[in-house]
Amino acid sequence: RENKLISALLVKELREKSGAGMMDAKKALLENNGDLDAAEDWLRTKGLLKAEKKSSRIAAEGLVGVKVYENQGMLVELNSETDFVATNKEFIELVDLILKEGFGVFEKDELLNKNVSGKSIQEHINNKIATIGENISLRRVICLKSANVYSCVHNSVSNDCGKIGVLVS
C-alpha cells in the first residue's frame, strides 16, 4: 500500500459525498491511494457490511410519516433502535425521502426497491444505518385512496412526522 498523505480537503469532499465520519473517510482514502471514487465504493461496501451486522438488532422505536395529496394518502413507519435516533435530523430526512419518493407505491417490497437518485430506497436506508450506527427498518406502508383522505400526526418532530399518525377517509 502506498503511504500517501491525504489532504483535509479530500477528506472533507468524501465526507460530503458519502456522509461518512472523518476517520472513516480518511481510512477509505488511505486504503485507495487518494482515489475519491474508489474510496466511496470502499465506504459503501463497508456500510453494507455494517448494515448486515446490525439487521438482527431490534428496531422498536421510530417515527410515522404521513402524506396526503388529492384523493390519496400514504403512511409509513420507519423504526430505529433508540428514541434518540428517531428524532435525529438525518432519520427525519429519511422518512421524508421515503414519503416523497415512494408516494403512491402500495407494496413495501416495491417501495424498498424503488430507485431514487441512482439507489434503491433500501440502499438509502443501509447508508443511514452505516452513518448513524443503528439498525433502521421500514416496518409498514399503508396507502389509502378515497374521495376524501385526511391525516393527523401526534408528537410531531416535523410537519409530516411524529410518534403517532392517522390516515382516514
Phi, psi and chi 1 to 4 in degrees:
 res  aa     phi    psi   chi1   chi2   chi3   chi4
   1 ARG       -  131.5  177.5  170.7   89.6 -178.2
   2 GLU   -73.0  128.0 -175.6 -179.6  -43.4      -
   3 ASN   -86.9   96.7 -166.2   -1.0      -      -
   4 LYS  -115.3  139.7 -171.7  173.0 -174.2  175.0
   5 LEU   -77.5  127.4 -168.7   61.7      -      -
   6 ILE  -102.4  127.0  -56.9  -62.2      -      -
   7 SER   -75.5  152.2   76.3      -      -      -
   8 ALA   -62.4  -33.4      -      -      -      -
   9 LEU   -66.2  -37.7  -72.9  173.9      -      -
  10 LEU   -68.0  -40.8 -162.0   56.0      -      -
  11 VAL   -61.8  -44.8  172.2      -      -      -
  12 LYS   -61.0  -44.3 -179.0 -177.9  177.5 -162.1
  13 GLU   -61.1  -43.5 -172.8  177.3  -15.5      -
  14 LEU   -66.1  -40.0 -179.6   57.7      -      -
  15 ARG   -61.1  -42.7  -73.1 -171.7   69.7 -154.7
  16 GLU   -66.7  -37.1  -72.0  171.0   -5.3      -
  17 LYS   -72.6  -36.6  -78.0  179.3   79.1  175.5
  18 SER  -107.4  -21.8   67.2      -      -      -
  19 GLY    78.8    9.1      -      -      -      -
  20 ALA   -75.7  160.2      -      -      -      -
  21 GLY   -71.6  164.8      -      -      -      -
  22 MET   -60.3  -47.3 -176.2  175.7   69.0      -
  23 MET   -68.4  -37.0  -65.0  -51.1  -69.4      -
  24 ASP   -64.8  -42.0  -72.6  -22.5      -      -
  25 ALA   -64.1  -43.8      -      -      -      -
  26 LYS   -63.0  -44.9 -176.3  175.6  179.6 -179.0
  27 LYS   -61.6  -42.2 -175.3  174.4 -178.4 -177.6
  28 ALA   -61.6  -41.4      -      -      -      -
  29 LEU   -68.2  -40.3  -73.4  163.3      -      -
  30 LEU   -63.4  -43.0  -75.0  169.3      -      -
  31 GLU   -64.4  -25.5  -69.1  -76.2  -27.1      -
  32 ASN  -116.6   26.0  -67.3  -77.8      -      -
  33 ASN    51.0   38.5  -63.0  -42.8      -      -
  34 GLY    81.1    3.1      -      -      -      -
  35 ASP   -78.0  111.4 -177.5  -30.1      -      -
  36 LEU   -61.3  -46.8 -160.7   60.0      -      -
  37 ASP   -65.1  -43.7  -67.4  -30.0      -      -
  38 ALA   -64.9  -37.7      -      -      -      -
  39 ALA   -65.5  -38.4      -      -      -      -
  40 GLU   -65.3  -41.9 -166.8  172.1    5.7      -
  41 ASP   -62.4  -41.8  -71.9  -18.9      -      -
  42 TRP   -60.5  -45.1 -173.8   87.1      -      -
  43 LEU   -62.5  -41.5  -78.8  169.8      -      -
  44 ARG   -61.3  -44.5 -168.8  172.9  -59.2  112.2
  45 THR   -61.9  -45.6  -58.0      -      -      -
  46 LYS   -63.6  -38.7  -68.0  -68.3 -179.1 -166.1
  47 GLY   -63.9  -40.4      -      -      -      -
  48 LEU   -66.1  -37.0  -69.2  175.0      -      -
  49 LEU   -66.1  -41.6  -68.0  173.9      -      -
  50 LYS   -62.1  -44.4  -79.7 -175.1 -173.3  177.4
  51 ALA   -61.0  -40.9      -      -      -      -
  52 GLU   -62.7  -42.6 -139.7  173.2  -87.6      -
  53 LYS   -64.3  -35.4  -74.7 -179.5 -170.8  172.9
  54 LYS   -86.1  -10.7  -67.5  175.8 -176.8  179.3
  55 SER   -64.1  -21.1   67.8      -      -      -
  56 SER   -84.7  -11.8   64.1      -      -      -
  57 ARG   -77.7  144.4  -63.3 -173.8  -15.6 -157.6
  58 ILE   -74.4  128.3  -64.0  169.6      -      -
  59 ALA  -112.8   93.8      -      -      -      -
  60 ALA  -111.0   -7.0      -      -      -      -
  61 GLU   -97.1  176.5  -64.5  -65.9  -31.0      -
  62 GLY   149.4 -162.0      -      -      -      -
  63 LEU  -135.7  157.5  -66.5  175.5      -      -
  64 VAL  -112.2  132.7  173.1      -      -      -
  65 GLY  -113.9  138.2      -      -      -      -
  66 VAL  -130.5  137.1 -178.7      -      -      -
  67 LYS  -139.6  136.0 -179.0  176.3  179.4  175.5
  68 VAL  -126.4  133.1  173.7      -      -      -
  69 TYR  -142.9  123.5 -178.3   72.3      -      -
  70 GLU    51.0 -118.0  -66.6 -179.9   -7.3      -
  71 ASN  -102.8   25.3   65.3  -18.4      -      -
  72 GLN  -136.4  143.4 -169.3  169.6  -30.5      -
  73 GLY  -132.4  153.3      -      -      -      -
  74 MET  -138.5  138.8 -179.5  177.1 -167.5      -
  75 LEU  -129.1  130.2 -177.2  140.1      -      -
  76 VAL  -125.7  143.8  -63.4      -      -      -
  77 GLU  -116.4  118.3  179.8 -177.8  -11.5      -
  78 LEU  -114.2  125.9 -170.5   68.1      -      -
  79 ASN  -111.7  150.7  -72.2  -13.3      -      -
  80 SER  -131.0  176.4   62.6      -      -      -
  81 GLU   -77.1  -33.9  -67.5  176.8   46.6      -
  82 THR  -127.9  154.6   62.7      -      -      -
  83 ASP   -64.0  -33.0 -168.4   36.0      -      -
  84 PHE   -58.1  -46.3  176.7   75.2      -      -
  85 VAL   -68.7  -35.8  165.0      -      -      -
  86 ALA   -61.7  -24.2      -      -      -      -
  87 THR  -102.3    6.7   56.0      -      -      -
  88 ASN   -69.5  140.9  174.5  -54.0      -      -
  89 LYS   -55.7  -42.5 -179.8 -176.1  171.7 -146.6
  90 GLU   -64.8  -37.6  -71.1 -176.5   60.6      -
  91 PHE   -66.9  -44.7 -171.3   85.6      -      -
  92 ILE   -61.4  -41.4  -64.6  165.8      -      -
  93 GLU   -62.4  -34.7  -72.4  171.7   -6.3      -
  94 LEU   -67.3  -42.4 -176.8   58.4      -      -
  95 VAL   -60.2  -45.0  174.4      -      -      -
  96 ASP   -61.3  -41.5  -71.0  -20.3      -      -
  97 LEU   -61.3  -44.7  172.9   95.3      -      -
  98 ILE   -63.6  -42.6  -66.9  168.2      -      -
  99 LEU   -64.3  -47.0  -83.2  174.1      -      -
 100 LYS   -66.7  -51.1  179.6 -178.0  168.9 -154.6
 101 GLU   -81.6  -24.8  -60.9  -63.3  -25.8      -
 102 GLY   -99.0    2.1      -      -      -      -
 103 PHE   -55.3  128.4 -169.7   78.5      -      -
 104 GLY    92.9   -6.7      -      -      -      -
 105 VAL   -89.0  120.8  177.4      -      -      -
 106 PHE   -87.0  -27.8  -71.6   82.9      -      -
 107 GLU  -100.8  135.6  -65.4  -64.8  -39.9      -
 108 LYS   -58.8  -48.3  179.2  179.2  159.7 -176.1
 109 ASP   -63.0  -39.8  -70.8  -22.0      -      -
 110 GLU   -63.8  -39.9 -175.1 -178.1  -16.5      -
 111 LEU   -64.6  -44.9  178.5   65.5      -      -
 112 LEU   -63.4  -28.4  -72.5  170.5      -      -
 113 ASN   -90.1   -6.5  -70.2  -42.5      -      -
 114 LYS   -62.9  134.6 -177.1  166.6  169.4   92.5
 115 ASN   -83.5  125.9 -172.1  -35.9      -      -
 116 VAL  -132.5  114.5  177.8      -      -      -
 117 SER    55.5   41.1  -55.7      -      -      -
 118 GLY    84.2    0.5      -      -      -      -
 119 LYS  -133.0  149.7  -67.5 -174.8 -104.2 -176.6
 120 SER   -73.2  160.5   70.5      -      -      -
 121 ILE   -60.8  -35.5  -73.0  178.8      -      -
 122 GLN   -61.0  -39.0 -177.7   63.2   62.6      -
 123 GLU   -66.1  -37.5  -72.3  174.0  -54.7      -
 124 HIS   -61.9  -41.6  -76.9  -81.7      -      -
 125 ILE   -63.6  -46.0  -68.3  170.7      -      -
 126 ASN   -60.2  -39.0  -71.3  -15.5      -      -
 127 ASN   -63.8  -38.1  -71.5  -18.6      -      -
 128 LYS   -68.7  -36.3  -72.6  -62.3  176.0 -154.7
 129 ILE   -59.6  -45.2  -68.1  169.9      -      -
 130 ALA   -66.2  -38.5      -      -      -      -
 131 THR   -75.6  -47.2  -56.2      -      -      -
 132 ILE   -80.7  -36.2  -67.4  172.6      -      -
 133 GLY    94.0   15.6      -      -      -      -
 134 GLU  -129.8  157.3  -79.1 -165.2    9.5      -
 135 ASN   -68.0  136.6 -173.4   21.5      -      -
 136 ILE  -131.6  133.5  -61.9  170.9      -      -
 137 SER  -141.5  143.8   65.4      -      -      -
 138 LEU   -83.5  110.9 -178.5   63.2      -      -
 139 ARG   -83.4  -46.0 -178.5  157.4 -175.9 -119.9
 140 ARG  -153.5  157.5   66.6 -179.3  108.4 -154.9
 141 VAL  -134.4  128.3  177.0      -      -      -
 142 ILE  -129.4  129.2  -61.7  167.7      -      -
 143 CYS  -120.9  147.2  -66.5      -      -      -
 144 LEU  -139.0  129.7 -178.5   64.2      -      -
 145 LYS  -118.8  130.8  -85.5 -171.0  171.0 -173.8
 146 SER  -166.4  166.7  178.6      -      -      -
 147 ALA   -61.3  -37.7      -      -      -      -
 148 ASN  -131.8  117.1  -62.2  -59.2      -      -
 149 VAL  -120.5  132.4  179.0      -      -      -
 150 TYR  -129.0  154.8  -56.9   96.4      -      -
 151 SER  -138.2  160.4   68.7      -      -      -
 152 CYS  -149.1  140.2 -179.5      -      -      -
 153 VAL  -125.9  131.6  175.5      -      -      -
 154 HIS  -110.2  153.9  -63.8  -81.1      -      -
 155 ASN    52.9   52.1  -62.4  -15.9      -      -
 156 SER   -64.9  142.0  -61.5      -      -      -
 157 VAL  -113.4  -12.8  -66.2      -      -      -
 158 SER  -158.2 -176.9   73.7      -      -      -
 159 ASN   -55.9  -44.1  -75.8  -16.8      -      -
 160 ASP  -113.1    8.4  -60.0  -35.4      -      -
 161 CYS  -126.4  140.8  -66.7      -      -      -
 162 GLY  -168.0 -172.7      -      -      -      -
 163 LYS   -77.5  -31.3  -72.4  -58.3 -129.7  173.5
 164 ILE  -130.8  134.5  -59.3  168.8      -      -
 165 GLY  -132.5  146.6      -      -      -      -
 166 VAL  -130.5  138.5  179.0      -      -      -
 167 LEU  -130.8  118.5 -161.4   57.5      -      -
 168 VAL  -135.5  159.7  -65.7      -      -      -
 169 SER  -128.5      -   68.2      -      -      -
